Amino acid sequence: MRARQINVATAAINSGTIDGATIGATTPAAGTFTTVNKIIFTQPAASATLTILNGKTATFSNTLTLAGTDSTTMTFPTTSATIARTDAANAFTGNQSMSGFVAIGTTPSTTRTLYVAKSNTGGTTAVGVRSDGTFQSDVTSVGKLFQAVTATQATTFTLADLTAFSAEQGGIGSGSTVTNQYGFSAQSSLTGGANNYGFYSNISSASARWNFFANGTANNAFAGNTRFGGTTAPTVAIDVTGAVLVSGTITPSGGIVGTTAGGDATAGNVGEYLSASLAVGSATSLTTATAKTVINLSLTAGDWDITGVINFIPAASTNTTLLFMGTSTTDNTIGADNSYASNAYPVSGNVTTSGHYRKNVPTVRVNISSTTTIYLIAQATFTVSTMTAYGTICARRAR
């Protein structure tokens, strides 16, 4: 390779040496030189240009080889800095900004802003992406290690599904086995706060809103106590505040514990109890062999068990031969065969000079789909004198 020709006069070299000759003493004639002030010049095959602008200095502390694409410009930072390399680890201490697509372990994709696809290895425990951020003392309101803020462009279009976080199944390699797979895992160590939530949702109630929606048909398991309808800590396996609608069957294996509070079941609930009474002082008069309503009770729709008691009060000389006592859905009418009882006396009748005939009304089922009045019915066959009756009708909601 030939040495490049340098015109000494044009280069304006005023001191130093050219090819070992001291400038100002014996200066070689103009021509082709190989060294200037101990700098070796290698002549290019055709031509080359090295340009240093006026007043600028280029300092090389090490042997360098610059390679790249012709006609490209590399812009360096405005302050002193260390240039990172691509084939070894680098530590970045300043703020970094990247406007393009970024990939780790794979080729960048125009559909993924940050794409991580590197094989995880290096130990029995490996993590794809980890954030060990330590919040400093000036962070006193909210600290978030990961945050997804969803938004869409201000133009007319439809996005079928917008997901902030998604866990999906990749490939399970042939021969490999995964014992437990978790879409999201809150570890047992997550207990350092005054209040600790493995999963927290705070979406307010409205149509088409769900704080938790499990659309899959796989089983669900809750090992701890669970509360519905409130936020205070539950003390039993299932603690419900509010109404419960069950469309299927309930199969208890240990029985259903009754209340010990001494109160009444709420209207509309199983166990609701209603009653109505006519006092002795208001006893109703009876006509022989004629059904008469003693008292009635209005029941809302439901499946009810009805019972009662009737007290017949004959006059001192009344001769009684037959008594009927029961319930009916018709006023002043004896009901169906299973809704009443009877008490017959000898053909000659029975006279009690004092006292009452106290008779229990048989318990019957009344299953109604709308509000219905149930009547407590008394009927007596008697002669000579008079007869009155009073009593109580009771109802218990079975379901």
DRENTOR-630067 format. One record per residue: x, y, z of N, C-alpha, C in turn; residue in one letter. Coordinates in pm, whole numbers, padded with zeros to 5 digits, always signed. Each point is the difference from the previous one (the first is absolute). Example, Ala and Ser with C-alpha at 12.3 -4.5 7.8 and 13.67 -1.06 7.14 Angstrom:
+01319-00569+00780-00089+00119+00000+00090+00120+00000A-00035+00105-00072+00082+00119+00006-00077+00109+00073S
***
This chain:
+00087-00119+00000-00087+00119+00000+00090+00124+00000M-00031+00097-00085+00083+00120-00009-00037+00100+00108R+00103+00073+00048-00024+00107+00097-00066+00116-00071A-00088+00070+00075-00070+00112-00059+00094+00118-00018R-00015+00075-00114+00081+00121-00026-00054+00115+00081Q+00092+00072+00072-00039+00116+00080+00076+00121-00048I-00069+00105-00032+00062+00127-00039+00031+00076+00127N+00133+00010+00033+00041+00062+00126-00041+00145+00007V+00012+00071-00110-00035+00142+00001-00147+00018+00030A-00083-00086-00062-00145+00011+00022-00036-00037+00142T+00070-00104+00057-00029-00043+00136+00045+00101+00104A+00082+00094-00035+00050+00104+00092+00056-00060+00125A+00092-00096-00012+00065-00061+00116+00123+00083+00032I+00005+00063+00118+00106+00095+00035+00103-00058+00095N-00028-00114+00056+00097-00059+00092-00019-00151-00002S+00091-00072+00069-00007-00145+00002+00087-00062-00106G-00038-00119-00040+00080-00072-00100-00088-00057-00107T+00060-00013-00115-00063-00069-00113+00096-00107-00044I-00045-00126+00005+00086-00114-00033+00133+00008+00075D-00002+00040+00126+00120+00003+00083+00084+00126-00014G-00031+00086-00097+00078+00125-00018-00066+00112+00077A+00082+00080+00071-00053+00110+00080-00042+00114-00091T-00121+00045+00019-00051+00112-00080+00075+00126+00041I+00044+00077-00098+00077+00121+00026+00149-00025-00014G+00040-00126+00001+00141-00035-00020+00012-00059-00140A-00003-00129-00007+00006-00063-00132-00137-00058-00029T-00083+00076-00069-00136-00044-00030-00002-00072-00133T-00054-00118-00003-00004-00073-00127-00079+00080-00103P+00033-00022-00124-00074+00068-00105-00143-00052-00004A-00085+00086-00057-00141-00042-00013-00010-00131-00075A-00087-00085+00045-00014-00128-00068-00087-00094+00082G+00033-00124+00001-00078-00100+00072+00069-00031+00131T-00077+00016+00112+00055-00023+00134-00080-00108+00070F+00063-00067+00091-00068-00107+00077-00024+00037+00144T+00075+00093+00058-00022+00041+00139+00008+00150+00011T-00081+00056+00086+00005+00143+00036-00013+00007+00151V+00105+00053+00066+00002+00007+00147-00034-00136+00061N+00063-00103-00052-00014-00139+00048-00136-00063-00028K-00085+00073-00074-00130-00057-00038+00017-00065-00136I-00032-00129-00007+00017-00074-00123-00126+00014-00085I+00019+00038-00122-00110+00014-00096+00006-00115-00101F-00115-00063-00022-00011-00106-00100-00088+00050-00113T+00057+00004-00115-00073+00057-00113-00114-00093-00043Q-00124+00054-00018-00112-00082-00046+00018-00040-00145P-00082-00091-00044+00010-00047-00138-00032+00112-00098A-00095+00085+00033-00036+00108-00093+00013+00135+00070A-00091+00029+00091+00003+00129+00071-00071-00015+00134S+00028+00090+00090-00065+00003+00131+00008+00140+00056A-00095+00035+00091-00003+00134+00058-00013-00010+00151T+00087+00065+00073-00010+00015+00145-00019+00147+00027L-00115+00036+00056-00032+00142+00021-00015+00028+00149T+00076+00092+00051-00014+00047+00138-00032+00148-00009I-00116+00039+00053-00041+00140-00012+00091+00092+00078L-00002+00123-00037+00086+00102+00060-00019+00008+00151N+00110-00004+00071-00004+00014+00144-00040-00126+00074G-00015-00114-00069-00042-00123+00065+00119-00093+00016K-00012-00091+00100+00108-00092+00030-00054-00143+00002T+00073-00089-00065-00035-00142+00005+00109-00073+00076A-00039-00065+00111+00097-00070+00084-00036-00148+00004T+00097-00087-00033-00020-00144+00004+00089-00057+00109F-00059-00059+00104+00078-00056+00111+00030-00147-00021S-00066-00063-00095+00019-00142-00026-00008-00025-00151N+00045-00117-00038-00009-00039-00140-00146-00030-00035T-00053+00064-00104-00140-00014-00036-00013-00034-00146L-00104-00076-00031-00039-00025-00138-00148+00036-00012T-00033+00099-00081-00138+00043-00019-00055-00065-00124L-00117-00064+00013-00064-00066-00113-00147+00037+00000A-00056+00011-00114-00141+00035-00010-00044+00010-00143G-00110+00070-00022-00055+00018-00134+00034+00139-00051T+00042+00009-00126+00036+00129-00059-00114+00101+00011D+00039+00127+00014-00094+00114+00001-00096-00003+00119S+00037-00067+00109-00082+00003+00121+00062+00093+00101T-00081+00055+00088+00046+00095+00101-00029-00055+00138T+00099-00004+00086-00018-00042+00139+00004+00123+00088M-00107+00024+00076-00007+00116+00088+00025-00044+00143T+00098+00058+00064+00037-00037+00137-00072+00091+00100F-00005-00041+00127-00066+00082+00102+00063+00138+00011P-00077+00091+00054+00048+00138+00016+00096+00014+00118T+00007-00103+00084+00093+00002+00112+00087-00125-00007T+00106-00002+00079+00089-00117+00000-00077-00124+00041S+00027-00112-00068-00075-00122+00028+00080-00120-00045A-00042-00119+00044+00061-00125-00041-00091-00067-00101T+00057-00040-00113-00078-00065-00105-00017-00148+00034I-00128-00050-00002-00028-00140+00034+00035-00090-00118A+00027-00126+00029+00029-00099-00101-00116-00098-00010R-00014-00068-00112-00114-00088-00023+00028-00146+00031T+00127-00036+00021+00034-00141+00018+00035-00036+00144D-00027+00088+00095+00030-00028+00141-00094+00081+00087A+00000-00030+00130-00090+00069+00092+00039+00146+00015A-00101+00086+00014+00022+00143+00018-00085+00049+00116N+00048+00097+00072-00073+00061+00110-00042+00140-00042A-00131+00026-00005-00051+00132-00037-00048+00069+00128F+00061+00111+00033-00034+00070+00124-00086+00123-00024T-00003+00051-00122-00080+00119-00030-00138-00037-00049G-00083+00100-00023-00133-00022-00055+00011-00034-00148N-00071-00104-00045+00007-00045-00138-00137+00014-00066Q-00004+00039-00124-00124+00013-00075+00014-00075-00132S-00097-00088-00028+00000-00076-00126-00134+00019-00067M-00001+00052-00119-00125+00029-00071-00043-00114-00091S+00088-00093-00030-00034-00111-00088-00046-00122+00076G-00016-00110-00071-00040-00126+00060+00124-00068+00059F-00017-00059+00120+00113-00058+00073-00024-00150+00018V+00103-00079-00022-00010-00145+00018+00119-00050+00080A-00025-00099+00085+00106-00066+00076-00005-00148-00031I+00109-00052-00054+00007-00142-00033-00065-00036-00131G-00047+00098-00076-00064-00029-00128+00004+00126-00086T-00063-00005-00115-00005+00114-00092-00118+00090+00035T+00018+00131+00000-00112+00090+00030-00119-00024-00092P-00120+00019+00053-00122-00018-00076-00079+00131+00000S-00057+00035-00113-00076+00125-00009-00135-00009+00071T-00038-00117+00051-00124-00014+00076+00026-00013+00150T+00127+00008+00041+00033-00011+00142+00099+00111+00034R-00041+00091+00088+00089+00110+00038+00124-00053+00071T-00019-00091+00095+00111-00067+00067-00023-00150-00013L+00094-00069-00060-00016-00143-00030+00115-00076+00065Y-00033-00085+00098+00100-00081+00069-00023-00145-00037V+00099-00064-00061-00015-00139-00044+00128-00078+00022A+00072+00035+00106+00127-00068+00027-00025-00127+00080K+00075-00104-00030-00010-00124+00076+00047+00026+00143S-00075-00051+00098+00034+00018+00140+00080-00119+00049N+00117+00025+00054+00088-00107+00046+00095+00059+00104T+00092-00080+00048+00101+00049+00093-00013-00050+00141G-00110-00069+00033-00017-00051+00136-00131-00074+00013G-00024-00061+00116-00124-00075+00020-00121+00092+00008T+00023+00128+00031-00106+00100-00003+00039+00108-00099T-00087+00030-00095+00028+00101-00102-00121+00091-00014A+00026+00127-00028-00106+00101-00013+00016+00071-00133V-00110+00013-00075+00006+00069-00128+00017+00150+00016G-00087+00063+00076+00006+00145+00026-00022+00021+00149V+00087+00076+00064-00010+00023+00144+00024+00146+00032R-00078+00054+00091+00020+00137+00048+00019-00004+00150S+00117+00045+00045+00031+00004+00143+00007+00144+00050D-00090+00084-00050+00004+00141+00037-00018+00022+00150G+00083+00084+00058-00011+00036+00142-00052+00143+00008T-00117+00018+00056-00059+00133+00009+00071+00082+00107F+00037+00119-00036+00074+00087+00090-00094+00082+00087Q+00056+00073+00095-00079+00070+00102-00087+00111-00055S+00029+00049-00121-00084+00107-00055-00128-00055-00064D-00011-00132-00016-00121-00061-00056-00095-00029+00116V-00098+00086+00020-00087-00011+00117-00147-00017-00035T-00035+00001-00128-00140-00014-00039-00028-00136-00061S+00054-00028-00117-00025-00125-00071+00130-00052-00058V+00028-00127+00018+00117-00064-00062-00046-00119-00082G+00036-00003-00127-00041-00109-00090+00122-00051-00074K+00025-00131+00008+00111-00058-00074-00038-00023-00146L-00125-00036-00026-00047-00020-00136-00135+00070-00015F-00018+00072-00108-00125+00072-00022-00037-00005-00147Q-00123-00036-00029-00051+00000-00137-00110+00104-00009A+00015+00097-00087-00099+00106-00020-00052-00012-00143V-00122-00044-00015-00055-00025-00134-00055+00129-00061T+00012+00014-00130-00051+00115-00073-00016-00039-00145A-00080+00075-00075-00017-00023-00143+00012+00133-00075T+00027-00009-00127+00013+00118-00085-00135+00070-00014Q+00003+00131-00009-00122+00080-00014-00047+00000-00144A-00054-00112-00043-00055-00012-00135-00103-00112+00001T-00080-00012-00105-00108-00098-00004+00052-00138-00038T-00006-00093+00094+00034-00139-00027-00048-00085+00117F+00000-00131-00017-00044-00092+00104+00113-00095+00034T+00032-00010+00128+00099-00094+00050-00076-00109+00075L+00004-00123-00049-00081-00107+00057+00037-00031+00144A+00128-00012+00030+00045-00033+00136+00118+00087+00036D-00004+00062+00118+00111+00079+00053+00038-00061+00134L+00119-00055+00009+00044-00071+00120+00123+00069+00059T-00006+00033+00129+00115+00063+00065+00108-00103+00031A-00040-00117+00050+00095-00108+00030-00060-00131-00050F+00081-00082-00065-00050-00126-00056+00102-00110+00025S-00048-00113+00051+00085-00119+00018-00050-00106-00097A+00088-00047-00087-00039-00096-00103+00097-00118-00002E-00050-00112-00048+00081-00122-00006+00090+00001-00123Q+00130-00017+00022+00094-00018-00110+00018-00148-00028G+00114-00037-00053+00023-00141-00031+00066-00073+00116G-00054-00114+00037+00063-00089+00097+00081-00100-00082I+00132+00012+00007+00086-00081-00085-00018-00149+00020G+00020-00074-00107-00013-00145+00005+00095-00058+00105S-00054-00078+00091+00080-00062+00105+00005+00080+00128G-00037+00128-00004+00003+00082+00122-00134-00006+00071S+00003+00022+00132-00121-00006+00082-00005+00121+00091T-00113+00068+00003-00023+00112+00092-00096-00049+00108V+00043+00002+00124-00084-00050+00109-00112+00098+00034T+00033+00124+00027-00100+00102+00032+00021+00120-00091N-00107+00049-00058+00008+00117-00087-00096+00107+00053Q+00049+00123+00015-00078+00108+00058-00011+00116-00099Y-00123+00045-00026-00016+00120-00081+00040+00123+00077G-00031+00002+00130+00041+00107+00091+00020-00062+00136F+00109+00035+00067+00030-00060+00130+00039+00107+00100S-00074+00008+00110+00036+00086+00112+00059-00090+00108A+00128+00016+00027+00070-00090+00090-00036+00026+00147Q+00026-00101+00085-00036+00009+00142+00077+00109+00074S+00109+00048-00060+00079+00106+00065-00063+00138-00015S-00107+00011-00078-00062+00130-00026-00089+00040+00117L+00063+00023+00117-00075+00030+00121+00057+00118+00078T+00089+00078-00061+00070+00106+00074-00078+00127+00020G-00116+00018-00067-00077+00123+00014-00097-00006+00115G-00055+00115+00036-00105+00003+00102-00122-00078-00051A-00030+00014-00128-00103-00079-00067+00065-00064-00122N-00027-00127-00024+00067-00072-00110-00106-00068-00086N+00003+00026-00129-00099-00052-00094+00072-00079-00110Y-00027-00130-00010+00058-00078-00108-00050+00046-00135G-00128+00037-00006-00059+00060-00119-00098+00105+00046F+00006+00121-00057-00088+00109+00043-00064+00064-00123Y-00132+00011+00002-00073+00065-00108-00096+00101+00062S-00014+00117-00063-00080+00107+00058-00093+00062-00105N-00057-00083-00088-00091+00047-00103-00139+00020+00062I-00058+00118-00020-00131+00029+00058-00110-00074-00077S-00115-00020+00067-00109-00078-00056-00070+00075-00113S-00022-00069-00110-00077+00051-00115-00019-00115-00098A-00085+00021-00098-00024-00104-00099+00128-00035-00075S+00021-00130-00024+00115-00052-00074+00133+00028+00070A-00001+00008+00132+00124+00016+00077+00013-00117+00098R+00120-00054+00008+00026-00113+00089+00135+00022+00068W+00003-00008+00132+00128+00005+00071+00077-00130-00019N-00072-00111-00003+00063-00129-00025-00094-00081-00089F+00050-00049-00111-00083-00075-00094+00077-00124-00042F-00044-00115+00047+00065-00126-00036-00090-00069-00103A+00033+00016-00128-00085-00051-00106+00027-00147-00032N+00114-00050+00042+00033-00140-00025-00083-00094+00086G-00010-00124-00041-00080-00099+00073+00083-00083+00097T+00128+00031+00015+00083-00073+00095-00044+00032+00143A+00037-00087+00094-00037+00019+00140+00065+00125+00058N-00060+00053+00104+00055+00112+00076+00014-00045+00145N+00106+00041+00065+00023-00041+00139+00040+00121+00084A-00061+00013+00117+00033+00104+00096+00028-00069+00133F+00126-00006+00039+00036-00071+00122-00035+00081+00125A+00010+00132-00008-00028+00085+00115-00147+00035+00010G-00038+00066+00109-00137+00048+00015-00031+00103-00108N-00124+00003-00045-00040+00087-00110-00124+00079+00036T+00003+00130-00026-00116+00085+00027-00061+00049-00131R-00134+00002-00004-00073+00057-00111-00091+00110+00053F-00004+00111-00068-00090+00109+00040+00058+00094+00103G+00128-00007+00028+00061+00089+00098+00151-00007-00009G+00069+00079+00082+00146+00004-00003+00063-00028+00136T-00080-00027+00102+00059-00036+00129+00047-00145-00005T+00100-00032+00082+00060-00133-00003-00102-00107+00040A-00016-00106-00081-00094-00106+00035+00057-00090+00110P-00086-00064+00073+00042-00089+00108-00041-00144-00025T-00074-00023-00109-00042-00135-00037+00035-00021-00146V-00015-00123-00048+00041-00033-00136-00068+00089-00104A-00131+00020+00011-00075+00088-00090-00085+00093+00086I+00026+00129-00012-00072+00102+00079-00070+00092-00099D-00133+00000+00001-00078+00076-00098-00081+00107+00070V+00012+00122-00049-00085+00110+00044-00090+00037-00117T-00131-00019+00016-00093+00026-00109-00069-00127-00045G-00083+00014-00101-00079-00112-00050+00085-00096-00081A-00040-00127-00001+00068-00104-00078-00103-00067-00090V+00026-00004-00130-00089-00066-00095+00066-00130-00046L-00065-00112+00027+00052-00130-00039-00097-00063-00099V+00048-00024-00122-00086-00058-00103+00002-00153+00005S+00108-00057+00051+00010-00145+00010-00034-00048+00139G+00047-00119+00033-00026-00059+00131+00113+00030+00097T-00032-00004+00128+00099+00015+00107+00007-00134+00073I+00118-00057+00006+00017-00131+00064+00096+00012+00117T-00050+00025+00120+00089+00009+00117+00039-00139+00048P+00127-00015+00036+00046-00130+00051+00005-00002+00152S-00002+00118+00061+00007+00006+00146-00121+00061+00064G-00108+00020-00077-00121+00059+00056+00004+00152-00010G-00117+00062+00016-00014+00145-00002-00023+00048+00142I+00088+00082+00050-00009+00048+00139-00109+00105+00011V-00088-00016+00096-00106+00098+00023+00050+00119+00078G-00086+00102+00005+00037+00122+00071-00013-00018+00151T+00085+00070+00071-00008+00000+00147-00023+00143+00051T-00035+00091-00093-00012+00141+00037-00132+00033+00067A-00100-00089-00011-00127+00026+00064-00091+00092-00078G+00033+00031-00124-00082+00090-00080-00085-00077-00099G-00063+00074-00091-00086-00058-00101+00067+00005-00137D-00036-00096-00085+00050+00000-00137-00057+00120-00074A+00080+00056-00087-00043+00115-00079-00112-00040-00095T-00093+00091-00022-00111-00027-00092+00054-00045-00135A-00057-00108-00051+00045-00055-00128+00104-00108+00013G+00062-00013+00118+00103-00102+00021-00062-00130+00049N+00070-00110-00029-00042-00129+00057-00002+00012+00151V-00107-00051+00062-00013+00009+00144-00086+00117+00045G-00043+00085-00091-00087+00113+00036-00126-00054+00071E-00038+00066+00109-00113-00047+00081-00103+00111+00012Y-00126-00036-00027-00110+00095+00012-00114-00065+00078L-00079+00081+00071-00116-00053+00073-00104+00111+00017S-00122-00043+00024-00110+00093+00029-00092-00067+00101A-00055+00076+00093-00082-00057+00107-00127+00082+00021S-00106-00070+00041-00123+00063+00046-00011-00033+00148L-00007+00103+00085-00001-00020+00145-00135-00053+00046A-00002-00061+00117-00121-00058+00056-00108+00106+00018V+00041+00119+00033-00099+00106+00020-00068+00043-00128G+00054-00039-00114-00058+00036-00130-00049-00123-00076S-00022-00109+00071-00039-00125-00064-00118+00020-00092A+00004-00067-00116-00104+00016-00102-00112-00102+00023T-00123+00040-00027-00115-00088+00020-00013-00098-00115S-00037-00122+00033-00017-00104-00100-00147-00033-00017L-00035-00043-00121-00132-00052-00032+00016-00150-00021T-00086-00079+00056+00016-00143-00007+00017-00050-00143T+00097-00092-00016+00028-00066-00128+00038+00098-00111A+00056+00114+00038+00038+00102-00098+00145+00042+00023T+00082-00005-00107+00141+00040+00012+00012+00150+00021A+00091+00036+00087+00017+00143+00032+00149+00031+00015K+00045+00111-00059+00139+00045+00014+00021+00058+00138T+00102-00050+00069+00035+00053+00132+00097+00118-00014V+00105-00017-00080+00101+00103-00025+00068-00035-00133I+00062+00096-00064+00070-00030-00126+00142+00056+00005N+00082-00047-00095+00141+00039-00005+00040+00014-00147L+00060+00114-00035+00045+00023-00139+00144-00047-00016S+00024-00083-00102+00133-00055-00026+00047+00043-00139L+00127+00036-00008+00060+00032-00130+00035-00129-00072T+00038+00011-00127+00031-00118-00080+00109-00083+00066A-00018-00132+00000+00099-00088+00061-00060-00135+00033G+00082-00081+00064-00040-00135+00041-00010+00002+00152D-00123-00013+00053-00026+00023+00142-00057-00126+00068W+00033-00014+00128-00066-00098+00087-00095+00077+00090D-00130-00042-00002-00105+00071+00073-00056-00090+00111I-00021+00057+00116-00064-00073+00110-00075+00100+00087T-00062-00049+00107-00074+00091+00088-00068-00074+00114G-00078+00074+00076-00077-00057+00111-00131+00079+00012V-00109-00072+00026-00131+00064+00015-00058-00042+00135I-00056+00097+00070-00070-00023+00126-00150+00021-00023N-00079-00107+00021-00146+00009-00010-00055+00026+00140F-00092+00099+00012-00057+00035+00130-00152-00020-00006I-00048-00113+00048-00145-00020+00002-00062+00067+00124P-00128+00033-00010-00072+00049+00118-00020-00118+00096A-00041+00030+00121-00008-00104+00103-00095-00113-00038A-00102+00030-00079-00097-00103-00035+00013-00050-00143S+00101+00047-00071+00014-00039-00141+00038-00147-00011T-00070-00068-00093+00026-00142-00023+00078-00010-00133N+00126-00042+00008+00089-00005-00117+00012-00142-00050T-00017-00018-00135+00012-00133-00058+00118-00012-00098T+00045+00109-00060+00108-00010-00099+00077+00132-00009L+00134-00013-00009+00085+00118-00015+00093-00019-00120L+00019+00104-00081+00099+00005-00108+00095+00117+00027F+00129-00023-00025+00098+00108+00013+00107-00017-00108M+00033+00110-00074+00096-00011-00108+00033+00135-00061G+00068-00006-00115+00038+00122-00073-00053-00011-00142T-00012+00116-00065-00055+00002-00135+00047+00126-00072S+00000-00005-00132+00031+00119-00079-00129+00074-00037T-00116-00049+00049-00129+00064-00027-00066+00039+00132T-00050+00120+00006-00062+00053+00121-00126-00081+00034D-00015-00031+00130-00119-00068+00053-00028-00133-00071N+00109-00072-00033-00016-00126-00072+00101-00102+00051T-00048-00121+00029+00091-00108+00037+00088-00032-00121I+00129-00023+00024+00092-00024-00110+00004-00144-00045G+00108-00037-00071+00017-00135-00053+00009-00100+00114A-00015-00129-00034-00006-00105+00101+00118+00003+00098D+00121+00030-00052+00117-00006+00087+00023+00129+00077N-00093+00094-00012+00022+00131+00062-00078+00019+00130S-00075-00101+00043-00080+00017+00121-00005-00130+00079Y-00041+00012+00125-00023-00115+00087-00142+00011+00055A-00051-00112+00052-00137+00003+00054-00003-00078+00131S-00099+00030+00075-00017-00068+00129-00149-00026+00019N-00042-00129-00008-00142-00035+00012-00029-00050+00142A-00122+00028+00046-00044-00044+00132-00117-00097-00015Y-00041-00070+00107-00112-00095-00011-00122+00067-00061P-00088-00084-00056-00119+00053-00067-00078+00091+00092V+00005-00033+00127-00075+00081+00097+00066+00133+00027S+00130+00016-00048+00069+00126+00019+00077+00006+00129G+00064+00116+00023+00081+00020+00120-00027+00140+00053N-00028+00006+00128-00028+00129+00065+00107+00023+00104V+00068+00115-00010+00098+00037+00101-00049+00126+00067T-00015-00007+00127-00057+00115+00072+00098+00114+00011T+00128-00029-00021+00102+00107+00003+00122-00049-00077S+00081+00093-00044+00122-00038-00069-00011+00012-00151G+00112-00030-00068+00010+00014-00145+00041-00133-00060H-00029-00012-00131+00057-00107-00079+00122+00058-00074Y+00120-00041+00038+00121+00054-00064+00050-00103-00101R+00002+00037-00129+00032-00095-00105+00115+00053-00088K+00094-00091-00026+00112+00036-00088-00039-00016-00147N+00046+00093-00082-00024-00004-00144+00115-00076-00065V-00026-00095-00089+00110-00076-00063+00090+00091-00084P+00129-00035-00003+00096+00076-00081-00015-00037-00147T-00013+00099-00086-00014-00024-00142+00099+00088-00077V+00033-00045-00120+00088+00077-00088-00083+00090-00092R+00041+00125-00010-00062+00094-00093+00110+00057-00088V-00002-00032-00128+00103+00046-00095-00066+00099-00095N+00035+00126+00012-00070+00106-00075+00100+00085-00077I-00041+00053-00113+00085+00082-00086-00033+00149+00010S-00097+00035+00079-00035+00141+00021-00058+00014+00141S-00016+00122+00045-00053+00024+00134-00140-00059+00014T-00019-00078+00105-00126-00074+00019-00041+00007+00146T-00132+00009+00024-00053+00001+00137-00039-00141+00040T+00047-00043+00118-00033-00131+00056-00093+00022+00119I-00108-00081+00004-00103+00018+00102+00002-00115+00100Y-00015+00033+00130-00015-00100+00106-00150-00025+00015L-00046-00124-00027-00143-00031-00011-00043-00087+00118I-00116+00039+00060-00064-00079+00106-00143-00034-00042A-00039-00122+00031-00139-00039-00026-00045-00095+00111Q-00120+00023+00053-00053-00083+00109-00146-00034-00026A-00036-00123+00033-00141-00042-00005-00046-00011+00146T-00104+00078+00033-00042+00008+00140-00148+00037+00005F-00063-00020+00120-00140+00035+00021-00015+00069+00135T-00123+00041+00024-00047+00060+00126+00048+00144+00016V+00134+00022+00000+00044+00135+00032+00101+00051-00104S+00104+00071+00045+00091+00070-00092+00141-00058+00006T+00079+00045-00101+00141-00042-00007+00080+00116-00062M+00119+00028+00057+00094+00098-00057+00137-00067-00017T+00090+00069-00073+00134-00056-00022+00103+00111-00012A+00121-00030+00044+00115+00090-00017+00123-00088-00023Y+00112+00059-00041+00117-00084-00025+00114+00076-00067G+00099-00080-00045+00122+00054-00059+00036-00080-00126T+00042+00068-00104+00053-00063-00120+00147+00037-00014I+00084-00098-00036+00147+00021-00009+00050-00049-00136C+00107+00064-00049+00060-00039-00128+00151+00012+00009A+00069-00100-00052+00146-00001-00007+00043-00022-00147R+00084+00092-00052+00047-00015-00139+00102-00114-00006R-00032-00103-00079+00089-00114-00013+00108+00024-00108A-00035+00074-00104+00096+00033-00105-00051+00116-00084R
***
